[in-house]
């Protein structure tokens, strides 16, 4: 089974295969590149399970405008927070290639910022992210 977001959208035709994940990152990076060229600060949250995918995004967006933020969270906590039930479906075999269950994840090697979300209130995580964005306002 391939789970895709309901409705249309930029990546609604993609599933969870490594090729689809790579294409998802490419599409998002291309959109962000356009927005950044027009003076928009973009905060993007998406799963990029490999260092290659992260390098691809940085290359497309441009290293002068790209800052990688690693939102760190254990697989167990991700499963606990899973409001869409994707992890449970992956565990039952209903979704294949789901990151952390049927497909691997490699943490970033050198992120510009790490936000460890376990045991930290969302308000504190948000404040940490905003402080990072403000300190990098030269983008």
N, CA, C and O of each residue as an XYZ file, in Angstrom:
556
protein
N       0.839     -1.185      0.000
C       0.000      0.000      0.000
C       0.875      1.235      0.000
O       1.898      1.286      0.683
N       0.478      2.198     -0.747
C       1.157      3.477     -0.751
C       0.234      4.489     -0.111
O      -0.888      4.690     -0.577
N       0.688      5.126      0.945
C      -0.114      6.146      1.607
C       0.288      7.496      1.053
O       1.466      7.853      1.056
N      -0.679      8.235      0.586
C      -0.412      9.581      0.094
C      -1.372     10.540      0.767
O      -2.464     10.147      1.178
N      -0.969     11.797      0.881
C      -1.856     12.777      1.493
C      -3.150     12.900      0.702
O      -3.158     12.716     -0.515
N      -4.233     13.208      1.383
C      -5.494     13.412      0.680
C      -5.456     14.732     -0.070
O      -4.720     15.649      0.293
N      -6.242     14.812     -1.098
C      -6.282     16.034     -1.892
C      -5.095     16.114     -2.834
O      -4.353     15.145     -2.995
N      -4.924     17.245     -3.442
C      -3.828     17.459     -4.381
C      -2.554     17.766     -3.642
O      -2.303     17.248     -2.553
N      -1.766     18.601     -4.238
C      -0.555     19.012     -3.557
C       0.691     18.703     -4.342
O       0.657     17.988     -5.343
N       1.769     19.239     -3.886
C       3.050     19.154     -4.551
C       3.579     17.728     -4.656
O       4.209     17.373     -5.652
N       3.331     16.917     -3.649
C       3.917     15.575     -3.622
C       2.882     14.486     -3.358
O       3.241     13.399     -2.907
N       1.618     14.751     -3.626
C       0.569     13.787     -3.289
C       0.632     12.508     -4.112
O      -0.020     11.522     -3.766
N       1.399     12.505     -5.186
C       1.527     11.308     -6.007
C       2.662     10.393     -5.546
O       2.924      9.369     -6.175
N       3.333     10.753     -4.458
C       4.498     10.001     -3.998
C       4.173      9.133     -2.792
O       3.297      9.460     -1.991
N       4.886      8.031     -2.676
C       4.751      7.140     -1.523
C       6.003      7.193     -0.675
O       6.576      8.263     -0.475
N       6.431      6.043     -0.173
C       7.538      5.996      0.770
C       8.757      5.242      0.261
O       9.665      4.950      1.039
N       8.798      4.922     -1.026
C       9.981      4.243     -1.550
C      11.166      5.202     -1.485
O      10.971      6.416     -1.422
N      12.388      4.677     -1.499
C      13.549      5.574     -1.498
C      13.519      6.562     -2.682
O      13.906      7.721     -2.536
N      13.069      6.103     -3.821
C      12.986      6.981     -4.989
C      11.953      8.089     -4.771
O      12.193      9.246     -5.116
N      10.800      7.726     -4.195
C       9.766      8.724     -3.905
C      10.233      9.722     -2.848
O       9.960     10.917     -2.962
N      10.934      9.241     -1.823
C      11.471     10.143     -0.797
C      12.432     11.151     -1.431
O      12.383     12.345     -1.134
N      13.303     10.652     -2.305
C      14.274     11.531     -2.963
C      13.561     12.570     -3.830
O      13.935     13.742     -3.838
N      12.549     12.138     -4.547
C      11.785     13.068     -5.393
C      11.029     14.084     -4.541
O      10.916     15.249     -4.920
N      10.520     13.654     -3.409
C       9.833     14.557     -2.479
C      10.775     15.681     -2.037
O      10.410     16.856     -2.062
N      11.978     15.308     -1.636
C      12.970     16.292     -1.192
C      13.335     17.224     -2.350
O      13.455     18.433     -2.154
N      13.512     16.675     -3.544
C      13.867     17.496     -4.705
C      12.786     18.533     -4.993
O      13.096     19.704     -5.207
N      11.538     18.121     -4.999
C      10.429     19.042     -5.284
C      10.353     20.152     -4.242
O      10.199     21.327     -4.575
N      10.464     19.762     -2.985
C      10.404     20.758     -1.911
C      11.557     21.746     -2.044
O      11.360     22.955     -1.923
N      12.756     21.235     -2.294
C      13.935     22.102     -2.424
C      13.784     23.069     -3.597
O      14.167     24.234     -3.488
N      13.238     22.607     -4.700
C      13.029     23.496     -5.853
C      12.051     24.617     -5.508
O      12.265     25.766     -5.894
N      10.993     24.295     -4.793
C      10.030     25.322     -4.370
C      10.680     26.307     -3.404
O      10.511     27.519     -3.538
N      11.418     25.788     -2.442
C      12.092     26.647     -1.468
C      13.080     27.576     -2.167
O      13.186     28.747     -1.802
N      13.798     27.076     -3.156
C      14.750     27.899     -3.907
C      14.045     29.118     -4.517
O      14.571     30.230     -4.466
N      12.883     28.910     -5.078
C      12.106     30.019     -5.656
C      11.684     31.006     -4.571
O      11.807     32.218     -4.747
N      11.193     30.493     -3.464
C      10.749     31.364     -2.370
C      11.904     32.168     -1.787
O      11.760     33.359     -1.513
N      13.050     31.517     -1.597
C      14.221     32.191     -1.033
C      14.698     33.302     -1.964
O      15.072     34.382     -1.506
N      14.683     33.042     -3.255
C      15.077     34.073     -4.231
C      14.190     35.312     -4.140
O      14.600     36.409     -4.517
N      12.976     35.124     -3.638
C      12.040     36.232     -3.503
C      11.998     36.783     -2.086
O      11.066     37.502     -1.727
N      13.000     36.450     -1.280
C      13.146     37.040      0.046
C      12.370     36.382      1.163
O      12.237     36.964      2.240
N      11.858     35.201      0.943
C      11.085     34.505      1.968
C      11.988     33.605      2.802
O      12.798     32.855      2.256
N      11.850     33.679      4.113
C      12.528     32.734      4.998
C      11.631     31.516      5.091
O      10.468     31.629      5.480
N      12.149     30.370      4.744
C      11.362     29.131      4.724
C      11.825     28.195      5.826
O      13.013     27.894      5.941
N      10.888     27.744      6.624
C      11.154     26.688      7.598
C      10.416     25.464      7.090
O       9.186     25.452      7.046
N      11.143     24.454      6.714
C      10.551     23.252      6.113
C      10.776     22.061      7.017
O      11.887     21.832      7.493
N       9.734     21.312      7.249
C       9.836     20.105      8.056
C       9.491     18.919      7.182
O       8.346     18.750      6.763
N      10.495     18.096      6.911
C      10.242     16.884      6.152
C      11.290     15.843      6.497
O      12.389     16.166      6.948
N      10.931     14.598      6.278
C      11.851     13.509      6.579
C      12.801     13.339      5.403
O      12.386     13.105      4.268
N      14.064     13.462      5.704
C      15.110     13.211      4.704
C      16.040     12.167      5.317
O      16.978     12.506      6.038
N      15.770     10.900      5.024
C      16.433      9.823      5.757
C      17.902      9.572      5.448
O      18.549      8.798      6.155
N      18.443     10.201      4.417
C      19.849      9.942      4.093
C      20.627     11.241      3.918
O      20.060     12.290      3.610
N      21.913     11.146      4.119
C      22.793     12.305      3.941
C      22.775     12.766      2.486
O      22.868     13.963      2.214
N      22.656     11.827      1.553
C      22.564     12.187      0.134
C      21.379     13.099     -0.138
O      21.508     14.079     -0.871
N      20.241     12.793      0.436
C      19.039     13.612      0.229
C      19.232     15.014      0.802
O      18.786     16.003      0.222
N      19.899     15.080      1.941
C      20.134     16.389      2.562
C      21.099     17.219      1.729
O      20.913     18.424      1.565
N      22.125     16.571      1.208
C      23.061     17.282      0.327
C      22.367     17.763     -0.942
O      22.646     18.857     -1.433
N      21.466     16.944     -1.468
C      20.703     17.324     -2.658
C      19.893     18.588     -2.373
O      19.896     19.515     -3.182
N      19.212     18.635     -1.252
C      18.411     19.812     -0.899
C      19.304     21.040     -0.762
O      18.969     22.110     -1.269
N      20.425     20.893     -0.087
C      21.347     22.021      0.092
C      21.882     22.499     -1.252
O      22.034     23.700     -1.472
N      22.162     21.577     -2.132
C      22.680     21.926     -3.454
C      21.646     22.702     -4.267
O      21.983     23.692     -4.915
N      20.410     22.263     -4.234
C      19.344     22.931     -4.988
C      19.049     24.307     -4.415
O      18.966     25.287     -5.156
N      18.891     24.384     -3.108
C      18.542     25.651     -2.453
C      19.717     26.615     -2.487
O      19.531     27.822     -2.646
N      20.901     26.099     -2.341
C      22.113     26.910     -2.297
C      22.640     26.957     -0.877
O      21.902     27.250      0.064
N      23.916     26.668     -0.732
C      24.489     26.575      0.613
C      24.428     27.887      1.385
O      24.428     27.874      2.616
N      24.376     29.009      0.693
C      24.293     30.304      1.379
C      22.946     30.492      2.086
O      22.842     31.271      3.034
N      21.924     29.780      1.627
C      20.583     29.945      2.190
C      20.097     28.731      2.967
O      19.045     28.791      3.602
N      20.830     27.646      2.932
C      20.393     26.389      3.533
C      21.000     26.203      4.914
O      22.215     26.302      5.081
N      20.165     25.936      5.893
C      20.613     25.583      7.234
C      19.840     24.336      7.657
O      18.610     24.331      7.670
N      20.563     23.303      7.995
C      19.918     22.061      8.401
C      19.670     22.057      9.899
O      20.580     22.271     10.700
N      18.420     21.810     10.258
C      18.020     21.683     11.649
C      17.582     20.240     11.854
O      16.680     19.754     11.171
N      18.215     19.568     12.786
C      17.867     18.183     13.090
C      16.932     18.189     14.292
O      17.334     18.534     15.403
N      15.692     17.806     14.060
C      14.720     17.665     15.141
C      14.833     16.216     15.604
O      14.284     15.307     14.983
N      15.539     16.024     16.682
C      15.896     14.698     17.173
C      14.772     14.108     18.016
O      14.230     14.751     18.916
N      14.442     12.852     17.690
C      13.390     12.161     18.431
C      13.564     10.665     18.192
O      13.793     10.249     17.056
N      13.463      9.866     19.220
C      13.617      8.422     19.058
C      12.446      7.844     18.270
O      11.364      8.427     18.209
N      12.690      6.695     17.676
C      11.635      6.003     16.936
C      10.451      5.703     17.856
O       9.295      5.844     17.457
N      10.746      5.292     19.080
C       9.663      4.970     20.028
C       8.777      6.190     20.293
O       7.553      6.075     20.357
N       9.398      7.346     20.443
C       8.625      8.562     20.690
C       7.857      8.981     19.440
O       6.719      9.439     19.540
N       8.463      8.829     18.270
C       7.748      9.132     17.019
C       6.497      8.267     16.905
O       5.433      8.745     16.510
N       6.635      6.993     17.255
C       5.476      6.097     17.200
C       4.412      6.512     18.214
O       3.217      6.457     17.926
N       4.843      6.919     19.378
C       3.883      7.346     20.405
C       3.110      8.577     19.957
O       1.921      8.702     20.253
N       3.762      9.482     19.253
C       3.142     10.731     18.799
C       2.359     10.598     17.493
O       1.715     11.558     17.068
N       2.399      9.465     16.868
C       1.868      9.277     15.518
C       0.345      9.410     15.456
O      -0.382      8.437     15.660
N      -0.125     10.621     15.173
C      -1.561     10.888     15.148
C      -2.246     10.339     13.897
O      -3.468     10.190     13.889
N      -1.496     10.036     12.848
C      -2.091      9.510     11.615
C      -2.076      7.988     11.552
O      -2.676      7.399     10.653
N      -1.399      7.353     12.492
C      -1.370      5.901     12.537
C      -0.476      5.242     11.495
O      -0.604      4.045     11.240
N       0.432      6.014     10.888
C       1.304      5.464      9.848
C       2.269      4.415     10.397
O       2.522      3.406      9.739
N       2.806      4.641     11.588
C       3.736      3.652     12.152
C       3.022      2.334     12.425
O       3.570      1.268     12.145
N       1.822      2.390     12.960
C       1.056      1.169     13.224
C       0.771      0.430     11.919
O       0.871     -0.796     11.859
N       0.418      1.178     10.877
C       0.171      0.558      9.571
C       1.451     -0.058      9.023
O       1.420     -1.139      8.435
N       2.569      0.621      9.213
C       3.853      0.079      8.745
C       4.197     -1.191      9.503
O       4.685     -2.150      8.905
N       3.954     -1.216     10.805
C       4.246     -2.402     11.618
C       3.385     -3.596     11.183
O       3.812     -4.745     11.289
N       2.172     -3.315     10.696
C       1.272     -4.379     10.220
C       1.566     -4.775      8.777
O       0.970     -5.719      8.258
N       2.480     -4.060      8.131
C       2.802     -4.359      6.741
C       1.889     -3.669      5.742
O       1.957     -3.947      4.545
N       1.043     -2.778      6.219
C       0.115     -2.069      5.334
C       0.799     -0.934      4.577
O       0.346     -0.549      3.500
N       1.869     -0.405      5.123
C       2.686      0.607      4.447
C       4.093      0.040      4.371
O       4.665     -0.374      5.380
N       4.639      0.025      3.175
C       5.998     -0.476      2.991
C       6.966      0.689      2.902
O       6.600      1.790      2.489
N       8.213      0.430      3.297
C       9.298      1.413      3.197
C       9.108      2.641      4.089
O       9.630      3.711      3.777
N       8.380      2.506      5.174
C       8.168      3.655      6.055
C       9.434      3.900      6.870
O       9.981      2.973      7.469
N       9.889      5.123      6.892
C      11.138      5.461      7.567
C      11.105      5.026      9.030
O      10.191      5.373      9.778
N      12.117      4.261      9.415
C      12.241      3.778     10.788
C      11.646      2.396     10.993
O      11.989      1.715     11.960
N      10.756      1.967     10.095
C      10.132      0.657     10.242
C      10.568     -0.265      9.097
O      11.146     -1.322      9.346
N      10.302      0.118      7.871
C      10.693     -0.707      6.732
C      11.853     -0.116      5.957
O      12.350     -0.715      5.003
N      12.271      1.047      6.369
C      13.346      1.767      5.682
C      14.184      2.489      6.738
O      13.657      2.970      7.741
N      15.472      2.555      6.502
C      16.375      3.121      7.501
C      16.366      4.640      7.572
O      15.793      5.324      6.724
N      17.016      5.139      8.604
C      17.196      6.575      8.802
C      18.592      6.803      9.365
O      18.989      6.168     10.342
N      19.321      7.699      8.750
C      20.650      8.062      9.221
C      20.602      9.509      9.713
O      20.314     10.412      8.928
N      20.877      9.744     10.990
C      20.865     11.124     11.497
C      21.884     11.991     10.750
O      22.897     11.483     10.270
N      21.624     13.272     10.655
C      22.557     14.182      9.974
C      23.938     14.163     10.617
O      24.076     14.011     11.830
N      24.949     14.321      9.780
C      26.331     14.324     10.261
C      26.719     15.645     10.917
O      27.366     15.649     11.964
N      26.333     16.755     10.316
C      26.727     18.080     10.817
C      25.599     19.098     10.712
O      25.728     20.084      9.986
N      24.501     18.878     11.418
C      23.426     19.871     11.324
C      23.846     21.192     11.956
O      24.665     21.221     12.874
N      23.283     22.268     11.462
C      23.581     23.591     12.010
C      22.942     23.771     13.380
O      23.397     24.581     14.187
N      21.885     23.009     13.634
C      21.153     23.116     14.901
C      20.523     21.760     15.206
O      20.031     21.077     14.307
N      20.542     21.376     16.487
C      19.879     20.151     16.925
C      18.861     20.536     17.990
O      19.187     21.200     18.974
N      17.632     20.109     17.773
C      16.584     20.319     18.766
C      16.119     18.946     19.228
O      15.511     18.197     18.464
N      16.408     18.625     20.480
C      16.013     17.337     21.049
C      14.637     17.495     21.661
O      14.474     18.181     22.670
N      13.654     16.865     21.057
C      12.270     17.127     21.443
C      11.741     16.247     22.577
O      10.715     16.567     23.177
N      12.423     15.154     22.874
C      11.913     14.272     23.926
C      12.067     14.918     25.296
O      13.141     15.402     25.652
N      11.003     14.918     26.040
C      11.027     15.487     27.378
C      11.084     17.008     27.396
O      11.320     17.613     28.442
N      10.873     17.614     26.259
C      10.951     19.074     26.162
C       9.598     19.594     25.656
O       9.112     19.132     24.623
N       8.995     20.530     26.356
C       7.707     21.058     25.889
C       7.839     21.696     24.507
O       8.883     22.255     24.169
N       6.781     21.607     23.720
C       6.802     22.150     22.368
C       7.136     23.647     22.359
O       7.762     24.140     21.421
N       6.716     24.363     23.403
C       7.018     25.794     23.481
C       8.527     26.037     23.567
O       9.047     26.979     22.969
N       9.222     25.181     24.316
C      10.676     25.315     24.430
C      11.371     24.952     23.121
O      12.343     25.596     22.724
N      10.864     23.914     22.456
C      11.423     23.531     21.152
C      11.246     24.669     20.152
O      12.160     24.993     19.395
N      10.071     25.265     20.160
C       9.779     26.390     19.259
C      10.669     27.576     19.561
O      11.189     28.212     18.645
N      10.849     27.879     20.834
C      11.719     28.994     21.223
C      13.155     28.743     20.769
O      13.834     29.665     20.318
N      13.613     27.511     20.887
C      14.966     27.158     20.455
C      15.110     27.334     18.938
O      16.119     27.855     18.463
N      14.113     26.905     18.198
C      14.141     27.058     16.744
C      14.117     28.533     16.346
O      14.876     28.948     15.470
N      13.269     29.313     16.967
C      13.194     30.747     16.646
C      14.492     31.469     16.990
O      14.916     32.367     16.263
N      15.116     31.084     18.083
C      16.411     31.684     18.439
C      17.451     31.364     17.368
O      18.259     32.216     17.001
N      17.422     30.129     16.872
C      18.345     29.756     15.797
C      18.074     30.576     14.541
O      19.007     31.084     13.920
N      16.819     30.709     14.166
C      16.466     31.486     12.971
C      16.912     32.929     13.136
O      17.476     33.511     12.210
N      16.671     33.508     14.294
C      17.091     34.906     14.531
C      18.603     35.055     14.460
O      19.112     36.049     13.943
N      19.313     34.072     14.978
C      20.784     34.167     14.961
C      21.353     33.939     13.564
O      22.531     34.199     13.314
N      20.525     33.459     12.672
C      20.943     33.251     11.273
C      20.157     34.165     10.334
O      19.919     33.815      9.178
N      19.762     35.311     10.821
C      18.943     36.232     10.034
C      19.683     36.837      8.860
O      19.084     37.548      8.053
N      20.976     36.568      8.749
C      21.756     37.052      7.609
C      21.435     36.307      6.335
O      21.940     36.642      5.264
N      20.584     35.286      6.454
C      20.208     34.521      5.261
C      19.452     35.441      4.381
O      19.016     35.043      3.300
